[in-house]
Amino acid sequence: MVTIKKEGIILRKTALDFESEGVLNPAVIYNNGKIHLFYRAVAGNNFSSIGYCMLSDYKTVEMRSEHPIIIPEFDYDKHGTEDPRIVKIDDLFYLTYTSYDGINALGTLATSKDLTSWKKKGIIVPTISYTKFKLLSETEGAIAEKYKRFNEFPPGHEKNKDIFLWDKNVIFFPRRINGKLYFLHRIRPDIQIVNIDSIEDLTPDFWKVYFLQFRDHIVLSPKYDHELSYIGGGCPPIETEHGWLMIYHGVHDTVEGYVYSACAALLELDHPEREISRLPYPLFKPEEKWEVKGEVNNVCFPTGAIVEDDTLYIYYGAADKRIAVASLSIKELLKELLHYTS
């Protein structure tokens, strides 16, 4: 077992309207000697925007904006911008988040050169109905039954062309791999992977071919009891000598509802679509009172991480209400993962 230290809550909601109901699920990046944290801020009626604060060390807030830095502006995000993740590739910061219009939840991209001015690139995942997804993805045989369970809408909804397959947890790898941009995304219950030369490649024709070969793009599927219901991307992958360290979330159903835990896996450096190993137990799970009770109970939802020497700090949403951080030895985690190579 890996030794985990729960460092506690670092950010709570305030009386400001845009974050009066909760703060959660932060994107985190180290730049110019500071830790920058972009988080989901929830107002009344579950209306989300993205807030910002800067840390002087892994848990001390130095500055916190009194206004959101990314807000809903278009029809596709009119009900909220949620659950950001961030990486820097070359000289550009890639901030991905989920846009919610009240019906559809879809992965979206904004970019910046300075972490201050952001250019929205729009939705980068496919806008596709479940019926069309099923038609394309099953050309070579049936896909897992859970895809139907999680993604098929009630009868009649498919007549509305604006009902799309939910595609969330878009997370870029922090550098090009063999000249390609790679990112993870999640159509429940699995985690899928995409590689492209540029964002402009993500056309309807690209996605049609992608879904015709859908099985080839599934990088992780639920395997162990703690992730048996479904899984999804968490923190941006971390490059190590043994592979890409992937901290993701696993979900299992209980009599008290879903339980969200932080999980860990290793992917091949040059072929990140290939799994090397994963822990057969949660890296950490809801145990502390701030993780067990909140807007959604029993949630540890990891979305950001930084590495300082041998210490990995994992930032996570706790019970969908507050932001906490946990720490561990990255060397110890890698050693443990290598015991479970596939």
NUVEX-779081 format. One record per residue (C-alpha): y, z, x; residue in three letters; chain; residue number from 1. Coordinates in Angstrom, 3 decimals. Example, Ala and Ser with C-alpha at 12.3 -4.5 7.8 and 13.67 -1.06 7.14 Angstrom:
<rs>
R  -4.500  7.800  12.300  ALA  A  1
R  -1.060  7.140  13.670  SER  A  2
</rs>
This chain:
<rs>
R  0.000  0.000  0.000  MET  A  1
R  3.540  -0.772  1.125  VAL  A  2
R  5.943  2.162  1.377  THR  A  3
R  8.852  1.631  -1.025  ILE  A  4
R  12.040  3.680  -1.099  LYS  A  5
R  13.939  3.556  -4.369  LYS  A  6
R  17.545  3.842  -3.170  GLU  A  7
R  18.884  4.316  -6.684  GLY  A  8
R  21.561  2.777  -8.881  ILE  A  9
R  24.449  1.011  -7.141  ILE  A  10
R  26.265  -0.529  -10.114  LEU  A  11
R  26.756  0.553  -13.722  ARG  A  12
R  28.606  -0.878  -16.689  LYS  A  13
R  32.310  -0.089  -17.104  THR  A  14
R  34.750  0.080  -19.993  ALA  A  15
R  35.934  -3.463  -19.234  LEU  A  16
R  35.134  -5.737  -22.165  ASP  A  17
R  33.140  -8.298  -20.178  PHE  A  18
R  30.689  -5.680  -18.828  GLU  A  19
R  30.856  -2.924  -21.411  SER  A  20
R  27.208  -3.286  -22.487  GLU  A  21
R  25.490  -3.561  -19.118  GLY  A  22
R  25.275  -5.027  -15.629  VAL  A  23
R  22.021  -6.428  -14.270  LEU  A  24
R  20.098  -9.044  -12.295  ASN  A  25
R  22.367  -9.685  -9.280  PRO  A  26
R  22.521  -12.529  -6.786  ALA  A  27
R  23.140  -11.171  -3.288  VAL  A  28
R  24.205  -12.833  -0.036  ILE  A  29
R  25.407  -11.626  3.363  TYR  A  30
R  28.407  -13.547  4.681  ASN  A  31
R  31.140  -12.761  7.229  ASN  A  32
R  30.014  -9.179  7.698  GLY  A  33
R  29.991  -8.324  3.992  LYS  A  34
R  27.417  -8.266  1.225  ILE  A  35
R  28.538  -10.275  -1.797  HIS  A  36
R  26.975  -9.458  -5.135  LEU  A  37
R  27.224  -11.682  -8.215  PHE  A  38
R  25.776  -10.073  -11.303  TYR  A  39
R  25.130  -10.652  -14.956  ARG  A  40
R  27.754  -8.775  -16.965  ALA  A  41
R  27.061  -8.209  -20.652  VAL  A  42
R  29.725  -7.821  -23.322  ALA  A  43
R  29.307  -7.152  -27.039  GLY  A  44
R  26.899  -9.375  -29.006  ASN  A  45
R  24.869  -9.905  -25.811  ASN  A  46
R  27.495  -12.314  -24.483  PHE  A  47
R  27.069  -12.729  -20.715  SER  A  48
R  29.274  -13.829  -17.834  SER  A  49
R  28.968  -13.390  -14.079  ILE  A  50
R  30.827  -10.559  -12.379  GLY  A  51
R  31.449  -9.979  -8.683  TYR  A  52
R  31.676  -7.131  -6.230  CYS  A  53
R  31.600  -6.791  -2.439  MET  A  54
R  29.614  -4.146  -0.582  LEU  A  55
R  30.514  -2.597  2.778  SER  A  56
R  26.869  -1.660  3.361  ASP  A  57
R  23.687  -2.150  1.390  TYR  A  58
R  24.733  0.188  -1.440  LYS  A  59
R  28.435  1.021  -1.124  THR  A  60
R  30.833  -0.919  -3.339  VAL  A  61
R  34.023  -1.778  -1.461  GLU  A  62
R  35.665  -4.032  -4.033  MET  A  63
R  34.836  -4.965  -7.622  ARG  A  64
R  36.534  -7.668  -9.639  SER  A  65
R  38.021  -6.671  -12.974  GLU  A  66
R  37.347  -10.146  -14.315  HIS  A  67
R  34.224  -12.341  -14.412  PRO  A  68
R  34.129  -15.130  -11.822  ILE  A  69
R  31.978  -17.510  -13.883  ILE  A  70
R  32.388  -17.672  -17.644  ILE  A  71
R  31.027  -19.838  -20.465  PRO  A  72
R  33.134  -23.003  -20.734  GLU  A  73
R  30.937  -25.682  -22.259  PHE  A  74
R  28.674  -26.146  -25.255  ASP  A  75
R  25.583  -25.641  -23.109  TYR  A  76
R  26.677  -22.156  -21.954  ASP  A  77
R  28.745  -21.046  -24.939  LYS  A  78
R  26.668  -17.915  -25.507  HIS  A  79
R  26.384  -16.841  -21.889  GLY  A  80
R  25.874  -17.372  -18.181  THR  A  81
R  22.995  -15.198  -17.013  GLU  A  82
R  20.845  -13.999  -14.097  ASP  A  83
R  22.412  -15.621  -11.002  PRO  A  84
R  20.755  -16.294  -7.633  ARG  A  85
R  22.499  -17.505  -4.494  ILE  A  86
R  21.715  -19.175  -1.148  VAL  A  87
R  23.705  -21.005  1.509  LYS  A  88
R  22.414  -24.389  2.631  ILE  A  89
R  24.325  -26.011  5.485  ASP  A  90
R  27.979  -25.247  4.640  ASP  A  91
R  27.578  -24.958  0.875  LEU  A  92
R  26.752  -21.986  -1.344  PHE  A  93
R  24.394  -22.746  -4.225  TYR  A  94
R  24.700  -20.348  -7.168  LEU  A  95
R  22.097  -20.917  -9.849  THR  A  96
R  22.049  -19.182  -13.211  TYR  A  97
R  20.809  -19.599  -16.754  THR  A  98
R  23.090  -21.170  -19.348  SER  A  99
R  22.475  -20.035  -22.904  TYR  A  100
R  23.927  -21.812  -25.939  ASP  A  101
R  22.391  -19.526  -28.527  GLY  A  102
R  19.219  -21.637  -28.747  ILE  A  103
R  18.430  -23.114  -25.341  ASN  A  104
R  18.190  -21.291  -22.000  ALA  A  105
R  18.391  -23.714  -19.067  LEU  A  106
R  18.863  -23.548  -15.296  GLY  A  107
R  22.360  -24.457  -14.113  THR  A  108
R  24.070  -24.907  -10.738  LEU  A  109
R  27.519  -24.119  -9.351  ALA  A  110
R  28.548  -24.682  -5.719  THR  A  111
R  31.241  -23.300  -3.441  SER  A  112
R  32.376  -23.463  0.169  LYS  A  113
R  34.139  -20.097  0.157  ASP  A  114
R  32.441  -17.881  -2.487  LEU  A  115
R  35.718  -17.942  -4.410  THR  A  116
R  36.231  -21.393  -5.923  SER  A  117
R  33.203  -22.617  -7.847  TRP  A  118
R  32.394  -26.124  -9.045  LYS  A  119
R  30.021  -26.271  -11.971  LYS  A  120
R  27.397  -28.985  -11.553  LYS  A  121
R  25.868  -28.408  -14.972  GLY  A  122
R  22.256  -28.097  -16.079  ILE  A  123
R  19.833  -29.296  -13.395  ILE  A  124
R  16.510  -28.711  -15.170  VAL  A  125
R  15.118  -31.149  -17.734  PRO  A  126
R  16.380  -31.138  -21.311  THR  A  127
R  13.082  -31.946  -22.934  ILE  A  128
R  11.368  -30.941  -26.167  SER  A  129
R  8.041  -29.131  -26.088  TYR  A  130
R  6.393  -32.083  -27.834  THR  A  131
R  7.499  -34.514  -25.143  LYS  A  132
R  6.610  -32.051  -22.375  PHE  A  133
R  3.093  -31.695  -23.795  LYS  A  134
R  2.688  -35.444  -24.165  LEU  A  135
R  3.660  -36.111  -20.538  LEU  A  136
R  1.971  -33.127  -18.881  SER  A  137
R  -1.379  -33.612  -20.608  GLU  A  138
R  -1.919  -37.237  -19.625  THR  A  139
R  -4.469  -36.013  -17.071  GLU  A  140
R  -6.013  -33.297  -19.238  GLY  A  141
R  -5.049  -30.186  -21.183  ALA  A  142
R  -2.686  -27.680  -19.597  ILE  A  143
R  -3.080  -23.917  -19.895  ALA  A  144
R  -3.086  -22.611  -23.464  GLU  A  145
R  -0.256  -20.223  -22.585  LYS  A  146
R  2.168  -23.135  -22.282  TYR  A  147
R  1.741  -23.685  -25.995  LYS  A  148
R  1.970  -19.993  -26.815  ARG  A  149
R  5.219  -19.462  -24.936  PHE  A  150
R  6.957  -22.776  -25.490  ASN  A  151
R  5.976  -24.366  -28.787  GLU  A  152
R  8.610  -23.791  -31.435  PHE  A  153
R  7.841  -23.088  -35.095  PRO  A  154
R  7.059  -26.096  -37.348  PRO  A  155
R  10.129  -28.118  -38.191  GLY  A  156
R  12.164  -27.148  -35.149  HIS  A  157
R  11.005  -30.194  -33.250  GLU  A  158
R  12.884  -32.361  -35.715  LYS  A  159
R  16.058  -31.052  -34.118  ASN  A  160
R  16.575  -33.056  -30.948  LYS  A  161
R  18.647  -30.224  -29.481  ASP  A  162
R  15.732  -27.761  -29.193  ILE  A  163
R  14.587  -27.841  -25.583  PHE  A  164
R  11.878  -26.277  -23.459  LEU  A  165
R  13.257  -23.098  -21.881  TRP  A  166
R  13.457  -23.544  -18.106  ASP  A  167
R  14.855  -20.548  -16.223  LYS  A  168
R  14.833  -18.730  -12.861  ASN  A  169
R  16.072  -21.673  -10.791  VAL  A  170
R  16.097  -20.525  -7.159  ILE  A  171
R  16.781  -22.688  -4.096  PHE  A  172
R  15.108  -22.199  -0.742  PHE  A  173
R  17.848  -21.281  1.779  PRO  A  174
R  17.432  -24.397  3.938  ARG  A  175
R  16.122  -27.919  3.747  ARG  A  176
R  12.393  -28.293  4.418  ILE  A  177
R  11.359  -31.556  6.052  ASN  A  178
R  14.777  -32.882  5.077  GLY  A  179
R  14.330  -32.017  1.396  LYS  A  180
R  16.017  -29.546  -0.911  LEU  A  181
R  13.424  -27.317  -2.555  TYR  A  182
R  13.848  -25.070  -5.550  PHE  A  183
R  11.666  -22.962  -7.805  LEU  A  184
R  11.954  -22.915  -11.573  HIS  A  185
R  9.980  -21.357  -14.385  ARG  A  186
R  8.490  -22.799  -17.523  ILE  A  187
R  6.375  -19.916  -18.781  ARG  A  188
R  3.821  -18.734  -17.840  PRO  A  189
R  3.892  -20.147  -14.275  ASP  A  190
R  6.350  -20.795  -11.441  ILE  A  191
R  6.911  -24.447  -10.559  GLN  A  192
R  8.504  -26.115  -7.525  ILE  A  193
R  10.717  -29.181  -7.044  VAL  A  194
R  11.741  -31.118  -3.932  ASN  A  195
R  14.523  -33.701  -3.838  ILE  A  196
R  16.823  -35.459  -1.394  ASP  A  197
R  19.932  -34.541  -3.384  SER  A  198
R  20.968  -33.028  -6.707  ILE  A  199
R  21.734  -36.531  -7.985  GLU  A  200
R  17.979  -37.268  -7.915  ASP  A  201
R  17.434  -35.046  -10.959  LEU  A  202
R  17.547  -37.838  -13.522  THR  A  203
R  15.539  -38.211  -16.755  PRO  A  204
R  13.278  -40.687  -14.930  ASP  A  205
R  12.671  -38.141  -12.158  PHE  A  206
R  11.590  -35.520  -14.689  TRP  A  207
R  9.354  -37.977  -16.533  LYS  A  208
R  7.382  -38.639  -13.344  VAL  A  209
R  7.450  -34.921  -12.515  TYR  A  210
R  5.825  -33.968  -15.818  PHE  A  211
R  3.244  -36.726  -15.547  LEU  A  212
R  2.079  -34.906  -12.386  GLN  A  213
R  2.873  -31.442  -13.686  PHE  A  214
R  -0.168  -29.602  -12.288  ARG  A  215
R  0.794  -30.596  -8.760  ASP  A  216
R  4.077  -28.709  -9.115  HIS  A  217
R  2.704  -25.315  -10.198  ILE  A  218
R  3.097  -23.057  -7.190  VAL  A  219
R  2.038  -19.691  -8.664  LEU  A  220
R  0.190  -18.725  -11.840  SER  A  221
R  -0.552  -15.258  -13.242  PRO  A  222
R  -3.567  -13.808  -11.484  LYS  A  223
R  -3.657  -10.003  -11.492  TYR  A  224
R  -3.387  -7.449  -14.300  ASP  A  225
R  0.255  -6.518  -13.618  HIS  A  226
R  1.348  -10.173  -14.001  GLU  A  227
R  -1.170  -11.330  -16.554  LEU  A  228
R  1.273  -12.267  -19.334  SER  A  229
R  3.582  -14.446  -17.225  TYR  A  230
R  5.503  -14.593  -13.963  ILE  A  231
R  8.880  -15.894  -12.799  GLY  A  232
R  10.963  -16.342  -9.681  GLY  A  233
R  12.897  -13.395  -8.314  GLY  A  234
R  14.806  -13.392  -5.028  CYS  A  235
R  15.456  -16.515  -2.953  PRO  A  236
R  12.524  -17.032  -0.545  PRO  A  237
R  12.897  -15.341  2.847  ILE  A  238
R  11.789  -17.228  5.938  GLU  A  239
R  9.408  -15.301  8.214  THR  A  240
R  7.081  -16.268  11.055  GLU  A  241
R  4.138  -16.060  8.649  HIS  A  242
R  5.620  -18.097  5.814  GLY  A  243
R  8.174  -17.896  3.021  TRP  A  244
R  8.222  -14.378  1.652  LEU  A  245
R  8.589  -14.611  -2.091  MET  A  246
R  9.636  -11.627  -4.191  ILE  A  247
R  9.047  -12.527  -7.828  TYR  A  248
R  8.587  -10.735  -11.141  HIS  A  249
R  5.323  -10.236  -12.954  GLY  A  250
R  4.985  -9.263  -16.617  VAL  A  251
R  2.152  -7.658  -18.519  HIS  A  252
R  1.919  -6.590  -22.132  ASP  A  253
R  1.247  -3.006  -23.190  THR  A  254
R  1.268  -1.060  -26.446  VAL  A  255
R  4.904  -0.192  -25.610  GLU  A  256
R  5.877  -3.803  -24.943  GLY  A  257
R  6.249  -5.907  -21.818  TYR  A  258
R  6.465  -4.240  -18.386  VAL  A  259
R  8.341  -6.133  -15.640  TYR  A  260
R  7.382  -5.403  -12.025  SER  A  261
R  8.469  -6.716  -8.623  ALA  A  262
R  5.715  -8.683  -6.885  CYS  A  263
R  5.237  -10.353  -3.490  ALA  A  264
R  3.589  -13.531  -2.165  ALA  A  265
R  3.656  -15.787  0.901  LEU  A  266
R  4.085  -19.581  0.808  LEU  A  267
R  3.549  -22.058  3.654  GLU  A  268
R  6.682  -22.793  5.676  LEU  A  269
R  6.358  -26.589  5.786  ASP  A  270
R  4.532  -26.904  2.470  HIS  A  271
R  5.969  -24.210  0.196  PRO  A  272
R  3.997  -25.531  -2.754  GLU  A  273
R  0.948  -23.910  -1.105  ARG  A  274
R  0.250  -20.212  -1.568  GLU  A  275
R  -0.951  -18.285  1.484  ILE  A  276
R  -1.382  -14.854  -0.084  SER  A  277
R  -0.060  -12.428  -2.654  ARG  A  278
R  -0.322  -8.714  -3.286  LEU  A  279
R  -2.984  -7.823  -5.874  PRO  A  280
R  -0.781  -4.974  -7.113  TYR  A  281
R  2.930  -4.626  -7.918  PRO  A  282
R  5.276  -4.203  -4.974  LEU  A  283
R  7.097  -1.738  -7.216  PHE  A  284
R  7.207  -1.114  -10.937  LYS  A  285
R  9.268  0.841  -13.494  PRO  A  286
R  8.846  4.539  -12.778  GLU  A  287
R  12.301  6.093  -12.416  GLU  A  288
R  14.232  7.058  -15.543  LYS  A  289
R  16.814  4.309  -14.923  TRP  A  290
R  14.011  1.709  -14.875  GLU  A  291
R  12.047  3.043  -17.840  VAL  A  292
R  14.851  3.465  -20.405  LYS  A  293
R  17.698  1.042  -21.063  GLY  A  294
R  18.630  -2.007  -23.090  GLU  A  295
R  15.095  -3.284  -22.454  VAL  A  296
R  12.670  -0.586  -21.398  ASN  A  297
R  10.289  -0.780  -18.425  ASN  A  298
R  12.043  -3.447  -16.368  VAL  A  299
R  12.337  -3.949  -12.607  CYS  A  300
R  13.699  -7.484  -12.296  PHE  A  301
R  14.318  -8.502  -8.633  PRO  A  302
R  16.909  -11.226  -8.074  THR  A  303
R  18.520  -10.687  -4.662  GLY  A  304
R  17.567  -9.506  -1.178  ALA  A  305
R  18.996  -9.070  2.284  ILE  A  306
R  17.284  -8.348  5.593  VAL  A  307
R  18.728  -5.972  8.194  GLU  A  308
R  16.490  -5.739  11.273  ASP  A  309
R  13.101  -4.678  9.858  ASP  A  310
R  14.461  -3.449  6.523  THR  A  311
R  14.296  -5.557  3.393  LEU  A  312
R  16.671  -4.479  0.635  TYR  A  313
R  15.706  -5.746  -2.810  ILE  A  314
R  18.351  -5.707  -5.548  TYR  A  315
R  17.129  -5.641  -9.109  TYR  A  316
R  18.076  -5.199  -12.707  GLY  A  317
R  16.843  -1.826  -13.988  ALA  A  318
R  15.957  -1.712  -17.687  ALA  A  319
R  18.464  -4.534  -18.343  ASP  A  320
R  21.356  -2.080  -18.102  LYS  A  321
R  22.149  -1.279  -14.453  ARG  A  322
R  21.637  -2.547  -10.909  ILE  A  323
R  19.522  -0.698  -8.353  ALA  A  324
R  18.191  -1.325  -4.862  VAL  A  325
R  14.882  -0.595  -3.154  ALA  A  326
R  14.055  -0.807  0.550  SER  A  327
R  10.934  -1.349  2.615  LEU  A  328
R  9.727  -2.477  6.028  SER  A  329
R  9.381  -6.244  6.064  ILE  A  330
R  6.872  -5.969  8.929  LYS  A  331
R  4.729  -3.624  6.868  GLU  A  332
R  4.914  -5.919  3.840  LEU  A  333
R  3.909  -8.990  5.838  LEU  A  334
R  0.994  -7.112  7.425  LYS  A  335
R  -0.192  -6.065  3.967  GLU  A  336
R  0.160  -9.586  2.570  LEU  A  337
R  -1.921  -11.030  5.398  LEU  A  338
R  -4.819  -8.867  4.259  HIS  A  339
R  -4.989  -10.928  1.088  TYR  A  340
R  -4.912  -14.508  2.345  THR  A  341
R  -6.523  -16.964  -0.023  SER  A  342
</rs>
